[in-house]
Amino acid sequence: MTVKTTLSFTDRHHSFLTEKVAEGVFASQSAAVAAALEQMIRDEEERSVALEAMSDEIRSRMQTARADYVDAAQGFAAARARIGKTKGE
């Protein structure tokens, strides 16, 4: 279903839309706005999926017993050793 609406743009946005239509990037200004909205929808969906994955990971890690934690010094020892090697230490 298509809904007709009225939108207002700044001069800058209007010029950009007009230019992209003239270049043939979009068939019309409406098509350009629709493409921008579709991208926003995809971005929001991706953000939602990423946030949910991070939330799941945080919940999972919160279930880890303290005894299973990795000591920070041990956890970063290999990285520090590698950095030291590249610095010639």
PyMOL commands that set and color helices and strands:
alter all, ss='L'
color gray80, all
select helices_A, chain A and resi 11-22+29-62+66-68+72-87
alter helices_A, ss='H'
color red, helices_A
deselect
rebuild
show_as cartoon
